[in-house]
């Protein structure tokens, strides 16, 4: 089992019409790519409406993890990336359904002034 946690340093948002992962795979409207310290990458694929989502994965040797969410959830992820710091990616090869991004502990109401 491999588990990785890395601070997110940069991110990229790519949105388009629709593409497939090949061989008739799930349709994607885009991806949010998070780049972390130590060469780690966390991909948040944005599934097209009505499309099945692929299961989450973490490939430890390549330092790449992913989750798949409906495109309607894109704004939640972009909001966190734009407005929170520090942010971390968590990836787990044995339980990739636990893959996520997160903040650190913060005081209640921070930034809400």
Biopython code that builds the backbone (N, CA, C, O; Angstrom):
import numpy as np
from Bio.PDB.StructureBuilder import StructureBuilder

atoms = [
    (1, "UNK", "N", (0.847, -1.175, 0.000)),
    (1, "UNK", "CA", (0.000, 0.000, 0.000)),
    (1, "UNK", "C", (0.892, 1.237, 0.000)),
    (1, "UNK", "O", (1.878, 1.313, 0.733)),
    (2, "UNK", "N", (0.526, 2.193, -0.829)),
    (2, "UNK", "CA", (1.254, 3.457, -0.889)),
    (2, "UNK", "C", (0.295, 4.603, -0.602)),
    (2, "UNK", "O", (-0.804, 4.667, -1.151)),
    (3, "UNK", "N", (0.735, 5.505, 0.270)),
    (3, "UNK", "CA", (-0.032, 6.695, 0.607)),
    (3, "UNK", "C", (0.882, 7.893, 0.397)),
    (3, "UNK", "O", (2.054, 7.866, 0.775)),
    (4, "UNK", "N", (0.342, 8.940, -0.207)),
    (4, "UNK", "CA", (1.119, 10.163, -0.407)),
    (4, "UNK", "C", (0.279, 11.370, -0.007)),
    (4, "UNK", "O", (-0.914, 11.446, -0.303)),
    (5, "UNK", "N", (0.921, 12.298, 0.663)),
    (5, "UNK", "CA", (0.333, 13.600, 0.969)),
    (5, "UNK", "C", (1.352, 14.639, 0.542)),
    (5, "UNK", "O", (2.527, 14.552, 0.901)),
    (6, "UNK", "N", (0.900, 15.620, -0.223)),
    (6, "UNK", "CA", (1.805, 16.672, -0.687)),
    (6, "UNK", "C", (1.075, 18.000, -0.710)),
    (6, "UNK", "O", (-0.120, 18.062, -0.995)),
    (7, "UNK", "N", (1.806, 19.061, -0.407)),
    (7, "UNK", "CA", (1.211, 20.390, -0.493)),
    (7, "UNK", "C", (1.028, 20.770, -1.958)),
    (7, "UNK", "O", (1.913, 20.544, -2.783)),
    (8, "UNK", "N", (-0.114, 21.340, -2.269)),
    (8, "UNK", "CA", (-0.405, 21.787, -3.636)),
    (8, "UNK", "C", (0.238, 23.151, -3.837)),
    (8, "UNK", "O", (0.003, 24.082, -3.066)),
    (9, "UNK", "N", (1.061, 23.259, -4.891)),
    (9, "UNK", "CA", (1.765, 24.508, -5.180)),
    (9, "UNK", "C", (1.151, 25.275, -6.346)),
    (9, "UNK", "O", (1.159, 26.506, -6.358)),
    (10, "UNK", "N", (0.611, 24.536, -7.339)),
    (10, "UNK", "CA", (0.043, 25.154, -8.536)),
    (10, "UNK", "C", (-1.137, 24.313, -9.008)),
    (10, "UNK", "O", (-1.266, 23.139, -8.661)),
    (11, "UNK", "N", (-1.988, 24.938, -9.804)),
    (11, "UNK", "CA", (-3.086, 24.181, -10.410)),
    (11, "UNK", "C", (-3.388, 24.724, -11.800)),
    (11, "UNK", "O", (-3.022, 25.852, -12.132)),
    (12, "UNK", "N", (-4.052, 23.917, -12.600)),
    (12, "UNK", "CA", (-4.444, 24.263, -13.956)),
    (12, "UNK", "C", (-5.872, 23.783, -14.146)),
    (12, "UNK", "O", (-6.212, 22.676, -13.728)),
    (13, "UNK", "N", (-6.709, 24.593, -14.770)),
    (13, "UNK", "CA", (-8.074, 24.194, -15.082)),
    (13, "UNK", "C", (-8.213, 24.151, -16.594)),
    (13, "UNK", "O", (-7.891, 25.118, -17.284)),
    (14, "UNK", "N", (-8.693, 23.028, -17.100)),
    (14, "UNK", "CA", (-8.906, 22.865, -18.545)),
    (14, "UNK", "C", (-10.337, 22.392, -18.749)),
    (14, "UNK", "O", (-10.734, 21.349, -18.229)),
    (15, "UNK", "N", (-11.114, 23.167, -19.510)),
    (15, "UNK", "CA", (-12.509, 22.835, -19.748)),
    (15, "UNK", "C", (-12.762, 22.887, -21.247)),
    (15, "UNK", "O", (-12.279, 23.787, -21.934)),
    (16, "UNK", "N", (-13.520, 21.921, -21.748)),
    (16, "UNK", "CA", (-13.857, 21.873, -23.155)),
    (16, "UNK", "C", (-15.235, 21.289, -23.348)),
    (16, "UNK", "O", (-16.013, 21.202, -22.398)),
    (17, "UNK", "N", (-15.547, 20.887, -24.567)),
    (17, "UNK", "CA", (-16.874, 20.353, -24.839)),
    (17, "UNK", "C", (-17.021, 18.967, -24.251)),
    (17, "UNK", "O", (-17.651, 18.808, -23.205)),
    (18, "UNK", "N", (-16.461, 17.969, -24.891)),
    (18, "UNK", "CA", (-16.497, 16.593, -24.378)),
    (18, "UNK", "C", (-15.383, 15.804, -25.019)),
    (18, "UNK", "O", (-15.110, 15.941, -26.211)),
    (19, "UNK", "N", (-14.750, 14.986, -24.225)),
    (19, "UNK", "CA", (-13.762, 14.058, -24.763)),
    (19, "UNK", "C", (-13.928, 12.747, -24.018)),
    (19, "UNK", "O", (-14.531, 12.700, -22.945)),
    (20, "UNK", "N", (-13.394, 11.695, -24.587)),
    (20, "UNK", "CA", (-13.464, 10.397, -23.917)),
    (20, "UNK", "C", (-12.069, 9.936, -23.583)),
    (20, "UNK", "O", (-11.089, 10.373, -24.185)),
    (21, "UNK", "N", (-11.994, 9.047, -22.614)),
    (21, "UNK", "CA", (-10.719, 8.462, -22.234)),
    (21, "UNK", "C", (-10.276, 7.388, -23.207)),
    (21, "UNK", "O", (-9.349, 6.633, -22.915)),
    (22, "UNK", "N", (-10.920, 7.309, -24.351)),
    (22, "UNK", "CA", (-10.583, 6.294, -25.344)),
    (22, "UNK", "C", (-11.398, 5.042, -25.135)),
    (22, "UNK", "O", (-11.870, 4.781, -24.028)),
    (23, "UNK", "N", (-11.568, 4.276, -26.175)),
    (23, "UNK", "CA", (-12.291, 3.001, -26.149)),
    (23, "UNK", "C", (-13.684, 3.158, -25.542)),
    (23, "UNK", "O", (-14.162, 2.269, -24.838)),
    (24, "UNK", "N", (-14.338, 4.298, -25.819)),
    (24, "UNK", "CA", (-15.693, 4.503, -25.329)),
    (24, "UNK", "C", (-15.787, 4.730, -23.840)),
    (24, "UNK", "O", (-16.832, 4.486, -23.237)),
    (25, "UNK", "N", (-14.703, 5.196, -23.238)),
    (25, "UNK", "CA", (-14.681, 5.433, -21.793)),
    (25, "UNK", "C", (-15.577, 6.577, -21.393)),
    (25, "UNK", "O", (-16.269, 7.148, -22.236)),
    (26, "UNK", "N", (-15.578, 6.921, -20.115)),
    (26, "UNK", "CA", (-16.421, 8.013, -19.623)),
    (26, "UNK", "C", (-16.119, 9.319, -20.354)),
    (26, "UNK", "O", (-14.977, 9.589, -20.724)),
    (27, "UNK", "N", (-17.159, 10.121, -20.553)),
    (27, "UNK", "CA", (-16.988, 11.415, -21.207)),
    (27, "UNK", "C", (-16.615, 12.461, -20.177)),
    (27, "UNK", "O", (-17.200, 12.530, -19.096)),
    (28, "UNK", "N", (-15.634, 13.273, -20.529)),
    (28, "UNK", "CA", (-15.130, 14.292, -19.622)),
    (28, "UNK", "C", (-15.332, 15.664, -20.237)),
    (28, "UNK", "O", (-15.185, 15.837, -21.447)),
    (29, "UNK", "N", (-15.671, 16.643, -19.402)),
    (29, "UNK", "CA", (-15.771, 18.027, -19.834)),
    (29, "UNK", "C", (-14.497, 18.795, -19.536)),
    (29, "UNK", "O", (-14.307, 19.907, -20.029)),
    (30, "UNK", "N", (-13.622, 18.205, -18.729)),
    (30, "UNK", "CA", (-12.384, 18.889, -18.410)),
    (30, "UNK", "C", (-11.665, 18.233, -17.257)),
    (30, "UNK", "O", (-12.026, 17.149, -16.801)),
    (31, "UNK", "N", (-10.634, 18.922, -16.799)),
    (31, "UNK", "CA", (-9.819, 18.406, -15.699)),
    (31, "UNK", "C", (-9.241, 19.584, -14.912)),
    (31, "UNK", "O", (-8.911, 20.631, -15.468)),
    (32, "UNK", "N", (-9.133, 19.378, -13.617)),
    (32, "UNK", "CA", (-8.403, 20.297, -12.752)),
    (32, "UNK", "C", (-7.162, 19.534, -12.314)),
    (32, "UNK", "O", (-7.264, 18.507, -11.642)),
    (33, "UNK", "N", (-5.999, 20.031, -12.690)),
    (33, "UNK", "CA", (-4.743, 19.372, -12.359)),
    (33, "UNK", "C", (-4.063, 20.140, -11.234)),
    (33, "UNK", "O", (-3.820, 21.342, -11.347)),
    (34, "UNK", "N", (-3.757, 19.436, -10.148)),
    (34, "UNK", "CA", (-3.074, 20.030, -8.995)),
    (34, "UNK", "C", (-1.652, 19.486, -8.962)),
    (34, "UNK", "O", (-1.438, 18.276, -9.036)),
    (35, "UNK", "N", (-0.691, 20.380, -8.851)),
    (35, "UNK", "CA", (0.709, 19.996, -8.866)),
    (35, "UNK", "C", (1.307, 20.254, -7.490)),
    (35, "UNK", "O", (1.177, 21.347, -6.939)),
    (36, "UNK", "N", (1.962, 19.239, -6.942)),
    (36, "UNK", "CA", (2.460, 19.343, -5.582)),
    (36, "UNK", "C", (3.954, 19.187, -5.457)),
    (36, "UNK", "O", (4.657, 18.828, -6.401)),
    (37, "UNK", "N", (4.410, 19.470, -4.261)),
    (37, "UNK", "CA", (5.830, 19.300, -3.933)),
    (37, "UNK", "C", (6.233, 17.853, -4.142)),
    (37, "UNK", "O", (5.435, 16.940, -3.930)),
    (38, "UNK", "N", (7.448, 17.651, -4.548)),
    (38, "UNK", "CA", (7.966, 16.310, -4.761)),
    (38, "UNK", "C", (7.534, 15.676, -6.075)),
    (38, "UNK", "O", (7.733, 14.478, -6.275)),
    (39, "UNK", "N", (6.944, 16.463, -6.976)),
    (39, "UNK", "CA", (6.553, 15.938, -8.277)),
    (39, "UNK", "C", (5.220, 15.212, -8.296)),
    (39, "UNK", "O", (4.933, 14.487, -9.249)),
    (40, "UNK", "N", (4.395, 15.388, -7.265)),
    (40, "UNK", "CA", (3.089, 14.726, -7.214)),
    (40, "UNK", "C", (2.057, 15.504, -8.018)),
    (40, "UNK", "O", (2.091, 16.734, -8.075)),
    (41, "UNK", "N", (1.138, 14.768, -8.641)),
    (41, "UNK", "CA", (0.050, 15.359, -9.418)),
    (41, "UNK", "C", (-1.257, 14.715, -8.991)),
    (41, "UNK", "O", (-1.335, 13.500, -8.810)),
    (42, "UNK", "N", (-2.283, 15.540, -8.833)),
    (42, "UNK", "CA", (-3.618, 15.067, -8.479)),
    (42, "UNK", "C", (-4.575, 15.616, -9.522)),
    (42, "UNK", "O", (-4.674, 16.830, -9.699)),
    (43, "UNK", "N", (-5.279, 14.731, -10.214)),
    (43, "UNK", "CA", (-6.185, 15.116, -11.291)),
    (43, "UNK", "C", (-7.630, 14.949, -10.848)),
    (43, "UNK", "O", (-8.016, 13.904, -10.323)),
    (44, "UNK", "N", (-8.419, 15.988, -11.064)),
    (44, "UNK", "CA", (-9.844, 15.948, -10.773)),
    (44, "UNK", "C", (-10.553, 16.016, -12.121)),
    (44, "UNK", "O", (-10.693, 17.093, -12.701)),
    (45, "UNK", "N", (-11.002, 14.858, -12.618)),
    (45, "UNK", "CA", (-11.690, 14.808, -13.905)),
    (45, "UNK", "C", (-13.132, 15.233, -13.720)),
    (45, "UNK", "O", (-13.784, 14.849, -12.749)),
    (46, "UNK", "N", (-13.629, 16.032, -14.661)),
    (46, "UNK", "CA", (-14.982, 16.582, -14.602)),
    (46, "UNK", "C", (-15.863, 15.836, -15.594)),
    (46, "UNK", "O", (-15.779, 16.060, -16.801)),
    (47, "UNK", "N", (-16.698, 14.959, -15.085)),
    (47, "UNK", "CA", (-17.523, 14.099, -15.939)),
    (47, "UNK", "C", (-18.670, 14.883, -16.568)),
    (47, "UNK", "O", (-19.309, 15.705, -15.911)),
    (48, "UNK", "N", (-18.917, 14.621, -17.834)),
    (48, "UNK", "CA", (-20.029, 15.229, -18.554)),
    (48, "UNK", "C", (-21.353, 14.752, -17.954)),
    (48, "UNK", "O", (-21.430, 13.639, -17.434)),
    (49, "UNK", "N", (-22.392, 15.583, -18.021)),
    (49, "UNK", "CA", (-23.696, 15.171, -17.486)),
    (49, "UNK", "C", (-24.158, 13.844, -18.097)),
    (49, "UNK", "O", (-24.094, 13.649, -19.310)),
    (50, "UNK", "N", (-24.619, 12.949, -17.242)),
    (50, "UNK", "CA", (-25.119, 11.653, -17.696)),
    (50, "UNK", "C", (-24.050, 10.625, -18.002)),
    (50, "UNK", "O", (-24.371, 9.485, -18.340)),
    (51, "UNK", "N", (-22.786, 11.004, -17.891)),
    (51, "UNK", "CA", (-21.698, 10.074, -18.178)),
    (51, "UNK", "C", (-21.312, 9.320, -16.911)),
    (51, "UNK", "O", (-21.340, 9.870, -15.810)),
    (52, "UNK", "N", (-20.957, 8.076, -17.084)),
    (52, "UNK", "CA", (-20.434, 7.297, -15.960)),
    (52, "UNK", "C", (-19.082, 7.878, -15.564)),
    (52, "UNK", "O", (-18.397, 8.483, -16.390)),
    (53, "UNK", "N", (-18.702, 7.698, -14.320)),
    (53, "UNK", "CA", (-17.386, 8.166, -13.881)),
    (53, "UNK", "C", (-16.475, 6.966, -13.666)),
    (53, "UNK", "O", (-16.903, 5.909, -13.200)),
    (54, "UNK", "N", (-15.230, 7.153, -14.010)),
    (54, "UNK", "CA", (-14.233, 6.108, -13.797)),
    (54, "UNK", "C", (-13.870, 6.077, -12.312)),
    (54, "UNK", "O", (-14.004, 7.093, -11.629)),
    (55, "UNK", "N", (-13.420, 4.950, -11.809)),
    (55, "UNK", "CA", (-13.028, 4.888, -10.396)),
    (55, "UNK", "C", (-11.761, 5.704, -10.133)),
    (55, "UNK", "O", (-10.952, 5.902, -11.039)),
    (56, "UNK", "N", (-11.588, 6.178, -8.896)),
    (56, "UNK", "CA", (-10.370, 6.912, -8.551)),
    (56, "UNK", "C", (-9.169, 5.972, -8.542)),
    (56, "UNK", "O", (-9.317, 4.765, -8.349)),
    (57, "UNK", "N", (-7.989, 6.528, -8.750)),
    (57, "UNK", "CA", (-6.767, 5.723, -8.755)),
    (57, "UNK", "C", (-5.620, 6.499, -8.131)),
    (57, "UNK", "O", (-5.657, 7.727, -8.043)),
    (58, "UNK", "N", (-4.597, 5.763, -7.699)),
    (58, "UNK", "CA", (-3.318, 6.357, -7.322)),
    (58, "UNK", "C", (-2.222, 5.432, -7.804)),
    (58, "UNK", "O", (-2.148, 4.277, -7.383)),
    (59, "UNK", "N", (-1.369, 5.934, -8.687)),
    (59, "UNK", "CA", (-0.231, 5.212, -9.199)),
    (59, "UNK", "C", (1.009, 5.775, -8.508)),
    (59, "UNK", "O", (1.517, 6.832, -8.883)),
    (60, "UNK", "N", (1.487, 5.055, -7.494)),
    (60, "UNK", "CA", (2.596, 5.543, -6.672)),
    (60, "UNK", "C", (3.889, 5.712, -7.463)),
    (60, "UNK", "O", (4.637, 6.659, -7.220)),
    (61, "UNK", "N", (4.163, 4.819, -8.398)),
    (61, "UNK", "CA", (5.421, 4.915, -9.141)),
    (61, "UNK", "C", (5.451, 6.151, -10.042)),
    (61, "UNK", "O", (6.523, 6.690, -10.316)),
    (62, "UNK", "N", (4.299, 6.595, -10.497)),
    (62, "UNK", "CA", (4.216, 7.796, -11.334)),
    (62, "UNK", "C", (3.862, 9.050, -10.530)),
    (62, "UNK", "O", (3.893, 10.162, -11.058)),
    (63, "UNK", "N", (3.524, 8.861, -9.239)),
    (63, "UNK", "CA", (3.142, 9.962, -8.347)),
    (63, "UNK", "C", (1.920, 10.715, -8.850)),
    (63, "UNK", "O", (1.843, 11.939, -8.741)),
    (64, "UNK", "N", (0.947, 9.960, -9.411)),
    (64, "UNK", "CA", (-0.271, 10.562, -9.955)),
    (64, "UNK", "C", (-1.500, 9.888, -9.361)),
    (64, "UNK", "O", (-1.615, 8.662, -9.359)),
    (65, "UNK", "N", (-2.411, 10.706, -8.861)),
    (65, "UNK", "CA", (-3.683, 10.213, -8.368)),
    (65, "UNK", "C", (-4.812, 10.967, -9.047)),
    (65, "UNK", "O", (-4.609, 12.047, -9.602)),
    (66, "UNK", "N", (-6.011, 10.382, -8.999)),
    (66, "UNK", "CA", (-7.147, 11.057, -9.622)),
    (66, "UNK", "C", (-8.449, 10.692, -8.935)),
    (66, "UNK", "O", (-8.572, 9.661, -8.275)),
    (67, "UNK", "N", (-9.411, 11.580, -9.117)),
    (67, "UNK", "CA", (-10.797, 11.313, -8.780)),
    (67, "UNK", "C", (-11.631, 11.788, -9.955)),
    (67, "UNK", "O", (-11.137, 12.509, -10.823)),
    (68, "UNK", "N", (-12.882, 11.391, -9.985)),
    (68, "UNK", "CA", (-13.796, 11.780, -11.054)),
    (68, "UNK", "C", (-15.071, 12.300, -10.415)),
    (68, "UNK", "O", (-15.709, 11.607, -9.623)),
    (69, "UNK", "N", (-15.438, 13.534, -10.768)),
    (69, "UNK", "CA", (-16.616, 14.163, -10.188)),
    (69, "UNK", "C", (-17.480, 14.745, -11.311)),
    (69, "UNK", "O", (-16.974, 15.020, -12.399)),
    (70, "UNK", "N", (-18.772, 14.933, -11.058)),
    (70, "UNK", "CA", (-19.615, 15.590, -12.059)),
    (70, "UNK", "C", (-19.129, 17.008, -12.340)),
    (70, "UNK", "O", (-18.667, 17.694, -11.429)),
    (71, "UNK", "N", (-19.227, 17.447, -13.573)),
    (71, "UNK", "CA", (-18.779, 18.788, -13.959)),
    (71, "UNK", "C", (-19.492, 19.861, -13.136)),
    (71, "UNK", "O", (-18.949, 20.949, -12.943)),
    (72, "UNK", "N", (-20.699, 19.570, -12.649)),
    (72, "UNK", "CA", (-21.430, 20.525, -11.818)),
    (72, "UNK", "C", (-20.704, 20.845, -10.509)),
    (72, "UNK", "O", (-21.002, 21.859, -9.879)),
    (73, "UNK", "N", (-19.761, 20.002, -10.090)),
    (73, "UNK", "CA", (-19.012, 20.228, -8.855)),
    (73, "UNK", "C", (-17.719, 21.018, -9.077)),
    (73, "UNK", "O", (-16.983, 21.280, -8.126)),
    (74, "UNK", "N", (-17.444, 21.395, -10.316)),
    (74, "UNK", "CA", (-16.200, 22.089, -10.644)),
    (74, "UNK", "C", (-15.993, 23.343, -9.801)),
    (74, "UNK", "O", (-14.889, 23.582, -9.312)),
    (75, "UNK", "N", (-17.029, 24.136, -9.627)),
    (75, "UNK", "CA", (-16.877, 25.411, -8.920)),
    (75, "UNK", "C", (-16.432, 25.210, -7.473)),
    (75, "UNK", "O", (-15.713, 26.051, -6.933)),
    (76, "UNK", "N", (-16.843, 24.114, -6.833)),
    (76, "UNK", "CA", (-16.426, 23.848, -5.462)),
    (76, "UNK", "C", (-14.909, 23.664, -5.378)),
    (76, "UNK", "O", (-14.256, 24.209, -4.487)),
    (77, "UNK", "N", (-14.367, 22.902, -6.303)),
    (77, "UNK", "CA", (-12.928, 22.635, -6.300)),
    (77, "UNK", "C", (-12.130, 23.881, -6.671)),
    (77, "UNK", "O", (-11.121, 24.184, -6.034)),
    (78, "UNK", "N", (-12.576, 24.603, -7.696)),
    (78, "UNK", "CA", (-11.857, 25.811, -8.104)),
    (78, "UNK", "C", (-11.899, 26.848, -6.990)),
    (78, "UNK", "O", (-10.908, 27.541, -6.760)),
    (79, "UNK", "N", (-13.031, 26.968, -6.292)),
    (79, "UNK", "CA", (-13.142, 27.903, -5.179)),
    (79, "UNK", "C", (-12.123, 27.590, -4.083)),
    (79, "UNK", "O", (-11.462, 28.493, -3.570)),
    (80, "UNK", "N", (-12.000, 26.330, -3.732)),
    (80, "UNK", "CA", (-11.030, 25.925, -2.711)),
    (80, "UNK", "C", (-9.608, 26.255, -3.171)),
    (80, "UNK", "O", (-8.816, 26.790, -2.395)),
    (81, "UNK", "N", (-9.283, 25.941, -4.416)),
    (81, "UNK", "CA", (-7.936, 26.195, -4.924)),
    (81, "UNK", "C", (-7.615, 27.686, -4.978)),
    (81, "UNK", "O", (-6.477, 28.085, -4.729)),
    (82, "UNK", "N", (-8.595, 28.500, -5.298)),
    (82, "UNK", "CA", (-8.367, 29.948, -5.391)),
    (82, "UNK", "C", (-8.274, 30.628, -4.030)),
    (82, "UNK", "O", (-7.537, 31.600, -3.867)),
    (83, "UNK", "N", (-9.019, 30.120, -3.058)),
    (83, "UNK", "CA", (-9.212, 30.881, -1.824)),
    (83, "UNK", "C", (-8.590, 30.302, -0.562)),
    (83, "UNK", "O", (-8.591, 30.968, 0.473)),
    (84, "UNK", "N", (-8.075, 29.121, -0.612)),
    (84, "UNK", "CA", (-7.532, 28.497, 0.600)),
    (84, "UNK", "C", (-6.032, 28.262, 0.459)),
    (84, "UNK", "O", (-5.523, 28.013, -0.634)),
    (85, "UNK", "N", (-5.342, 28.348, 1.588)),
    (85, "UNK", "CA", (-3.916, 28.077, 1.613)),
    (85, "UNK", "C", (-3.523, 27.782, 3.044)),
    (85, "UNK", "O", (-3.973, 28.502, 3.936)),
    (86, "UNK", "N", (-2.747, 26.814, 3.315)),
    (86, "UNK", "CA", (-2.201, 25.813, 2.396)),
    (86, "UNK", "C", (-3.232, 24.737, 2.051)),
    (86, "UNK", "O", (-4.196, 24.519, 2.785)),
    (87, "UNK", "N", (-3.008, 24.084, 0.938)),
    (87, "UNK", "CA", (-3.841, 22.972, 0.464)),
    (87, "UNK", "C", (-2.970, 21.750, 0.266)),
    (87, "UNK", "O", (-1.789, 21.848, -0.066)),
    (88, "UNK", "N", (-3.577, 20.601, 0.476)),
    (88, "UNK", "CA", (-2.852, 19.336, 0.348)),
    (88, "UNK", "C", (-3.639, 18.350, -0.493)),
    (88, "UNK", "O", (-4.870, 18.363, -0.508)),
    (89, "UNK", "N", (-2.907, 17.495, -1.192)),
    (89, "UNK", "CA", (-3.502, 16.356, -1.894)),
    (89, "UNK", "C", (-3.195, 15.114, -1.071)),
    (89, "UNK", "O", (-2.124, 14.999, -0.474)),
    (90, "UNK", "N", (-4.136, 14.197, -1.048)),
    (90, "UNK", "CA", (-3.967, 12.914, -0.364)),
    (90, "UNK", "C", (-4.322, 11.835, -1.361)),
    (90, "UNK", "O", (-5.371, 11.900, -2.003)),
    (91, "UNK", "N", (-3.451, 10.834, -1.499)),
    (91, "UNK", "CA", (-3.673, 9.744, -2.446)),
    (91, "UNK", "C", (-3.330, 8.423, -1.779)),
    (91, "UNK", "O", (-2.347, 8.331, -1.044)),
    (92, "UNK", "N", (-4.139, 7.401, -2.035)),
    (92, "UNK", "CA", (-3.997, 6.114, -1.366)),
    (92, "UNK", "C", (-4.196, 5.008, -2.407)),
    (92, "UNK", "O", (-5.270, 4.899, -2.998)),
    (93, "UNK", "N", (-3.163, 4.187, -2.631)),
    (93, "UNK", "CA", (-3.255, 3.145, -3.660)),
    (93, "UNK", "C", (-4.196, 2.006, -3.270)),
    (93, "UNK", "O", (-4.831, 1.404, -4.136)),
    (94, "UNK", "N", (-4.289, 1.710, -1.979)),
    (94, "UNK", "CA", (-5.155, 0.617, -1.540)),
    (94, "UNK", "C", (-6.617, 1.053, -1.445)),
    (94, "UNK", "O", (-7.521, 0.263, -1.719)),
    (95, "UNK", "N", (-6.846, 2.290, -1.063)),
    (95, "UNK", "CA", (-8.200, 2.818, -0.943)),
    (95, "UNK", "C", (-8.286, 4.144, -1.708)),
    (95, "UNK", "O", (-8.410, 5.203, -1.093)),
    (96, "UNK", "N", (-8.221, 4.093, -3.045)),
    (96, "UNK", "CA", (-8.232, 5.335, -3.818)),
    (96, "UNK", "C", (-9.534, 6.126, -3.681)),
    (96, "UNK", "O", (-9.580, 7.307, -4.025)),
    (97, "UNK", "N", (-10.594, 5.477, -3.180)),
    (97, "UNK", "CA", (-11.834, 6.217, -2.948)),
    (97, "UNK", "C", (-11.639, 7.272, -1.852)),
    (97, "UNK", "O", (-12.492, 8.143, -1.681)),
    (98, "UNK", "N", (-10.539, 7.206, -1.119)),
    (98, "UNK", "CA", (-10.212, 8.203, -0.102)),
    (98, "UNK", "C", (-9.406, 9.377, -0.674)),
    (98, "UNK", "O", (-9.150, 10.346, 0.042)),
    (99, "UNK", "N", (-9.004, 9.309, -1.945)),
    (99, "UNK", "CA", (-8.244, 10.404, -2.562)),
    (99, "UNK", "C", (-9.027, 11.708, -2.430)),
    (99, "UNK", "O", (-10.242, 11.733, -2.624)),
    (100, "UNK", "N", (-8.312, 12.806, -2.095)),
    (100, "UNK", "CA", (-8.997, 14.084, -1.932)),
    (100, "UNK", "C", (-7.986, 15.231, -1.861)),
    (100, "UNK", "O", (-6.776, 15.017, -1.781)),
    (101, "UNK", "N", (-8.521, 16.451, -1.893)),
    (101, "UNK", "CA", (-7.729, 17.622, -1.549)),
    (101, "UNK", "C", (-8.329, 18.184, -0.262)),
    (101, "UNK", "O", (-9.511, 17.999, 0.026)),
    (102, "UNK", "N", (-7.478, 18.879, 0.508)),
    (102, "UNK", "CA", (-7.967, 19.389, 1.796)),
    (102, "UNK", "C", (-7.172, 20.613, 2.223)),
    (102, "UNK", "O", (-6.076, 20.879, 1.730)),
    (103, "UNK", "N", (-7.760, 21.344, 3.152)),
    (103, "UNK", "CA", (-7.056, 22.444, 3.798)),
    (103, "UNK", "C", (-6.372, 21.890, 5.034)),
    (103, "UNK", "O", (-6.495, 20.706, 5.349)),
    (104, "UNK", "N", (-5.650, 22.755, 5.729)),
    (104, "UNK", "CA", (-5.148, 22.411, 7.059)),
    (104, "UNK", "C", (-6.184, 22.933, 8.061)),
    (104, "UNK", "O", (-7.180, 23.536, 7.663)),
    (105, "UNK", "N", (-5.954, 22.707, 9.343)),
    (105, "UNK", "CA", (-6.862, 23.253, 10.358)),
    (105, "UNK", "C", (-6.749, 24.769, 10.341)),
    (105, "UNK", "O", (-5.648, 25.317, 10.301)),
    (106, "UNK", "N", (-7.898, 25.448, 10.372)),
    (106, "UNK", "CA", (-7.931, 26.908, 10.331)),
    (106, "UNK", "C", (-8.863, 27.422, 11.421)),
    (106, "UNK", "O", (-9.761, 26.707, 11.867)),
    (107, "UNK", "N", (-8.653, 28.640, 11.839)),
    (107, "UNK", "CA", (-9.601, 29.242, 12.776)),
    (107, "UNK", "C", (-10.964, 29.433, 12.105)),
    (107, "UNK", "O", (-11.040, 29.710, 10.908)),
    (108, "UNK", "N", (-12.021, 29.285, 12.872)),
    (108, "UNK", "CA", (-13.373, 29.491, 12.348)),
    (108, "UNK", "C", (-13.510, 30.948, 11.889)),
    (108, "UNK", "O", (-13.072, 31.868, 12.579)),
    (109, "UNK", "N", (-14.124, 31.145, 10.713)),
    (109, "UNK", "CA", (-14.375, 32.487, 10.209)),
    (109, "UNK", "C", (-13.186, 33.170, 9.575)),
    (109, "UNK", "O", (-13.272, 34.349, 9.232)),
    (110, "UNK", "N", (-12.085, 32.476, 9.407)),
    (110, "UNK", "CA", (-10.900, 33.076, 8.793)),
    (110, "UNK", "C", (-11.234, 33.563, 7.387)),
    (110, "UNK", "O", (-11.781, 32.811, 6.580)),
    (111, "UNK", "N", (-10.912, 34.790, 7.100)),
    (111, "UNK", "CA", (-11.130, 35.343, 5.768)),
    (111, "UNK", "C", (-12.562, 35.768, 5.491)),
    (111, "UNK", "O", (-12.858, 36.190, 4.373)),
    (112, "UNK", "N", (-13.443, 35.676, 6.441)),
    (112, "UNK", "CA", (-14.842, 36.022, 6.243)),
    (112, "UNK", "C", (-15.163, 37.408, 6.781)),
    (112, "UNK", "O", (-16.284, 37.643, 7.232)),
    (113, "UNK", "N", (-14.230, 38.310, 6.748)),
    (113, "UNK", "CA", (-14.451, 39.630, 7.351)),
    (113, "UNK", "C", (-14.950, 40.632, 6.361)),
    (113, "UNK", "O", (-15.183, 41.787, 6.717)),
]
sb = StructureBuilder()
sb.init_structure("model")
sb.init_model(0)
sb.init_chain("A")
sb.init_seg("    ")
for serial, (resi, resn, name, xyz) in enumerate(atoms, 1):
    if name == "N":
        sb.init_residue(resn, " ", resi, " ")
    sb.init_atom(name, np.array(xyz, "f"), 0.0, 1.0, " ", f" {name:<3s}", serial, name[0])
structure = sb.get_structure()
